[in-house]
Each structure stands twice: as C-alpha cells, then as structure tokens.
Amino acid sequence: MKFLLLKHRKTWWIIFVAVLTLSIGLVNSQPVFATSGYGSTWSGIYPSSTSDNAGCQLCHGTSTQNLNPYGFAISPNCSSWANITAGINGATGENSDGDSGGYSNLDEINANAQPGWTTGAVPVWNRSTCAPAGTNTYTPPAGTTLDPAPASENCSNGIDDNGDGLADCADPQCDGFTGNATNCGVGACTSTGNLVCQGGGQIDTCTPGAPSAEGPFGDPSCSDQSDNDCDGLTDAADPSCAAPQETCDNGVDDNGNGLIDCADPQCDGYAIQTTECGVGACASTGSLACQTPGQADTCTPGTPVAEGPFGDATCSDGIDNDCDGVTDEIDPDCSAPQETCDNGVDDNGNGLIDCADPQCEGFTDGACDTGSSGICAAGTNVCQNGSQVCVQNQPAGTEGPLGSATCTDGLDNDCNGLADASDPNCTPLAEICDNGTDDDGDGLIDCADPDCDGFTGGTCDTGNMGICAAGTTACRQLQEFCDQSQQAVTEGPFGSATCTDGIDNDCDGLADANDSDCTPVPEVCDNGVDDNGNGLADCQDPQCNGITFGACDTGEPGICNAGNLACDGSAIAPVCTQDQASGTEGPFDSPTCDDGLDNDCDNLTDLDDLDCAMPLEEICNNGVDDTGNGLIDCADPQCDGFTGGACDTGNSGICAAGTNVCQNGGQVCVQDQAIGTEGPSSSPTCQDGLDNDCDGLTDTADADCMASSGDVSLSELEVPTKIRVEPRQVVNRKITVEGGGTLSTQNATVTLSGVGSENVGVVVKPISVTQPIEPGIWETEFEFTVFVSCKTEGAGTVDWTATISAPGNDDPTNDVLTGATSVICSEYDDHDDDDYRSDDYRSDDYRSDDYIQFFISFIFKFL
C-alpha cells in the first residue's frame, strides 16, 4: 500500500482536483445562448445576443433601408437572428467595409470596432422588424476605435506595412528617414555619412574630406602616420616622401636617414668583393654585396649532375660531377648494382642469388600459408638470413572474454583452431586483476573490482630511485598500489663492493663513483702529484674542475679581457678562462651605450659602435625593415596594435567582417563584431536578414528561430537519506528519478551523477537512461544502480544530481534535481539502530501511515 501511494501520489492529486473542479462547475453552470463563428465573437464584445439592437447593429445605418458595407456582405434579410448569424459566418475573413488598413471583419470585431461604422452613436432597433425602436441606449467604451487607422510604414524592413503598394524608401512617409551608417574616402579624407530616404529612393550623405600635401622628404607629414594626400600611401610608402640616394662605399650618410653604406636599404645588392663557393663541377663565383642591415654573399653553387651508375663514363672522368666531394669509384653512386631478389640471377656478381644475397634481406614476394590456424594462417614470403621464409601477416590476438566482439566475429582470433563460442576463452571468466580488462563483465576493471581486493602480482615502478624503484602491484580499497619490493641499503665507503656494482643501493639517484659515499681521497690540484691514484694529476683530474688560481689576461678586447686561471681538465696546468662572456652593445638608448665599456668585445665602445646607432621608426605596412632590426612591419614589436584595412575572418554572418591588426609578431584578422544570438522566433533577429549567431543560417532557416516544441522537466528524485557501509566494502542501491514533459511523445534522457566526500567512493550504472515520455505524464521512471564504498571508518556524504534532456526542450531551468545521502562508515554492531543498517532505504518522510493521514487532511481542507 505504501509503495502504491508513494508511486502514484501525483495521480491521486490529479483525480481529486478534476472531481473538485467538475463539482464546482455543475453547481455554478447556467444556460447560455450559443452562436458560432463571427456571431459568437460579436456576442462576446457587443450587447448580449438576446437584446433588441444586437442583430440590427450589424446591418443597418440610420434607417431600415440603409445597410452599412458590412451588412451588404452578410445578408439582405435581417428578419431573424438565424439569418444574420449565417450571413456573418459566410463573410469570414473578408474586409467587407473596404477600409484602407485592409483589416478583416474579425480583426475589427476583436479590436472592439464595428465594421462599417465610424461613430459611436448607435440607434436602438427592434429585433423582429429591424426598425428604429427608440433613442440611443449603447455607446462603445471610451477609447474604442471603431474603424482602425492604416498602419504606419516601417522604413527599413523591406515590407509594405501600410498597404499602399510602396515599401520602405519608395513610400513618401519615409522621406528623411536615416538608415545605416556609411564610410567614404581614404587616409585623412576618411568620412562618414548615412543612407537617407529621399524622393522615393535612397541617397548616401557621406562626402570625403579634402587632401593636403604629403612630403617632401624630411617634412613632418612624412612621419605622422597619416595618409595626408589621400592616395592610399602613408609617409615613407608615398613617393612624395622618397629620400635621396645613398652612396654605398664612402662611409657617409648621404641621404640623412642615419644609416651609412650597407646599413641603408637603398644599397641592397651593391657588390663589394668577389667570392667563391661550391665544390667539384658546382664550383662558382659571386660577390659580397650589401643586404640590409649588413652584407650577403651572392655566390650560388652550380647545379650538380649524376655521378654513375656503375660502368658509366662519369665514374672514370676524374670529375666530381654530383658535387658531393667524392669522385669516380670513391663515390657510392658508382658502386656495383643492386641484386634483383626474385629473378634467379646473380645480378651484382657476388656469387649469391636472390634471397641468399644479404642485399635482399627483408624482400617480400607474394602471399603464402604459414600452416598455423585462424588469422595466423595468412603469410608473406620474405627473404630472411639467406633464405626465403613464410612470415605470418597478423599476430595472434585474443578471443574473448565473453561479451567481446571477438566472440561473435566468426574468426579464430587467437589461432588455437577454435572460433567464437567454440573457444573456451569466450566463456565467462573470473576477474583478472592486472590486465586492464573487465573480465567478469560487471563494469569494474582490475583493482576497481571488489573481487580483486588483496590481489598482488606483477611488477611496477614506485617512482623512487635505484633499488627502491622496483615494486609489486597490489589491490587495496578498490585502488591499485605499487608496494616497494626492496629497501635501501648503504652505498660505500670507497673500496666497498657497492661502489663498483653499477647499482644505486641507497636510492639517492647516484651509483658507485657518482655517489659521494664512494668518494676517494681528494686530489691536491697544484702539486704535480696524482693524490687519489686515478692516473690523473692536478688539473687533469675532474675533482679539480673549476679550481681557480688568480686573475689573468685572456688577450681578448673589452669585457672579454679579464680572466681567471682555473682547471678545466684539458691539461695538468690551469688555463686562463674568460670571466665574463661577450654581451650586447646597444640598441640606441640602452645603458650599454653610455657605460664606457666594450660590452660586445669588438674593440668599439658606446657610440663608436654601430650597434648604438639611432634607429628609425618602423612603418607597419610598407614591407620594409625601416629600423634595421631584421623585423618587417607586423613582425616588429613597434607595430603591435597597428590596424590596416578590412579583411574576411573566414567565419559566417556578422562574424565575417574583420580588420587586419598587428598582434604578437604577425598580422591577424580581428573580428569586428562579436557573435550574437538568432532567435527566439519572436525576436527581431529572426527577420533582419542577418546571420546573427554566425552559424551559416539566417532568420527562419536557423533552427533557433523555430517555435519551441515544448518542455521536459524532473518531478522527483528518490535517494536513500542515510546508509551504513563497512570500510573497504561496497553496497549497492536502486535510485529512481521521475519526470515527464509537454513535448510530443519521444525519447528523453536522464543522467545521474554522484559525488562522494573524501572518504566515500561512488559508481553510477548506467550513467544515463533514455526512454519514451508522453505529454502530461510526469511519472515516467528512470532507474539507476549505485555502488557506495568507504575507505576508512568515519562519516561522509554523497551529493546526487539528476538532469533531463530531450530535443526541443525550451526551458532548462526545471531540468535538474539534487539530493544527498549521509554515509556512516563503520563495522556492524548488534546494537546498531535500524535507521543506519546498510540495507535501509527509507526516510520518515515516506512512511505510509503519515502519508495517508496527510492526503486525507489535504482533501478535507479543500472540501
């Protein structure tokens, strides 16, 4: 009984409300006058159909002979309400009074407007004779429009809104309407305007600005980053700003750009001296020429030709024809020919034929039968170790376990002569705890399966060093552990066997002589004696590496001059080692340019060093390395953030338009407009002709603009309020989720997840359940099995979350339910309270007697 009440309490409530509603309706119901179609609509808005004037107001004006336009459309005979009703319904959908707004009769009635009437004064008529019967007794409510005015024109939607046959700018109503913004002009002449409706068409109000001069060279207009003369070229990219020509070998900055000779891009290609390159037949000459920011060698080696094959004239002409540094028979290209491995001929003349020749090792020659079973039978003839053997094409696989696809594929996968169900490997197996497979088919693999608790076997790496690295796999508490197989021992002292066994015995990552525990007597580094007996004296001994003996002069310029006598292992005596590595001088304004030091050891200091020369500013769209730092346009950090012209991002819709921007050393197309939304169906985004969400679909072609098909939601999540679990054990429970929807009959999916606290483990099977739901049925059940375990004694919790989803679901706010279970992790005791037994699934909230009492009191409360 408790189960039935719990299971169907919503059904009982629905039945109760239905009975109560029916009873109230029977008590309060009264006879009504029934009409249909327009007649019913008119009766609901204008005076009751039983009054004298209701019918005649539909037909007549100020006299019985004067029918209004709506009356003509209905019936010439207004002698009875039945005839009027039939006439009304016959005029369905027509615009009987011909108003300029084009409104149908029903539109006007629903707007409290009488078709054909333009005033509120309504005479009283005798219903049986359709003759005036008295003075005015009814006036429409204040504010009622009897004949709706024509709609105004929307000037930017492509629709004739007011029905005059003219849409948007073609309609005189739109004269002066300002639409989308426009752009015109380039550079400093750039301007903006708008598309404006004028004289039945559309004009662009944008007018470009007036250009000014750009240049000459040296003028501020050549370095202001502005296209002043509006020709699409800015500063140095404009011929008006061209600099004088540089003379490339006189040591003078002729064009005044701060760059001398080869440092000036104008000198690119100027030849300085003749050079040679290439070997053999490829030997060639060129020249050392200017190439910004320095010099480059233009010498290009000749094109090599073939050397060989064996017996060819090129193998005896004394020329290195292929330019690889070796000539004639010394060149491998002139070696004897390769053996053909399947023709029975000794092709290379070494007395060995086909597979007997080592050159044929690995050669394959057609299919063969290995003589094995199953998938192992197919093979290929291969040359191996001087003979031809049949090599198996496919190694033996596994057959099973039960449930695996290998048990139903009709193949003998493990080559034992048995396939599928005939193979014992396809019968149910016990869980093997170290093979990464769910052998017993319970969804739990290896140590995660309770069957493996206590299992040990197989080697593993503990993550420690030396002899402490080796471990043994062990299953405990549904987890896999790596237990160390061997404990650390001592390494050393020097002379001990542990110093020569090649093993890291004390697990510190160092073995034998590399371990300080095995260190011999230290070497004295300046007495000419091999103190530690390793055959190496003083600085030759690695123990002396880095020992210093005072300052010395390296003979190098600048900061590279100062050194220190130190042992480096190259000789018995110490060598003079440079104290400071060569650094950089510059760039301009760097502290290295005014510290009085030759930092890059080139015998030039501060401003005497070209590295400290003042750089130019990089122009970011001219394809030139203006600053001479080897970085052009966007590759130069000076240009980071520079924008230059429109581009296409490659995305769809409003996301397609972009602007080229210098970012992180390159030019990227940055999207001008962020992605928006398309829909819902009533949104203006569904009729603006734009792909607002950039998915390639516009307006009604986009599913986001389609009317929603309904909703799904969850009505109940039933979880145990508390359970008890013995440490290192697993208990399982059934959890039920109920839900439904207003969607048409279709599948809905419910997903359940459980998150345990630190001491509690949770597994949900299955994670998701999919089954049909019916509209209005909110008790469709979705069942799950959950497994709960405890690591140690104590207490914990499990937080549950259930989520429902289905195609067409239009309200995600009611798709989720949550619940919680308290978990006591302890051994069982004979005095345990029943509420905490591991098989307890009830909560006091669900006691059947309490529920019945609550239900009865609820019914009487409303009765």
Disulfide bonds with the S-S distance in Angstrom:
Cys155-Cys174 1.99
Cys169-Cys197 1.89
Cys184-Cys206 2.01
Cys189-Cys230 1.72
Cys222-Cys241 1.91
Cys248-Cys267 1.98
Cys262-Cys290 1.82
Cys277-Cys299 2.00
Cys282-Cys323 1.70
Cys315-Cys334 1.97
Cys341-Cys360 1.93
Cys355-Cys383 1.88
Cys368-Cys390 1.92
Cys376-Cys415 1.72
Cys407-Cys426 2.06
Cys433-Cys452 1.97
Cys447-Cys475 1.96
Cys460-Cys482 2.02
Cys468-Cys507 1.88
Cys499-Cys518 1.82
Cys525-Cys544 1.93
Cys539-Cys567 1.91
Cys552-Cys576 1.89
Cys560-Cys601 1.80
Cys593-Cys612 1.98
Cys620-Cys639 1.97
Cys634-Cys662 1.89
Cys647-Cys669 1.94
Cys655-Cys694 1.79
Cys686-Cys705 1.96
Cys790-Cys825 2.06
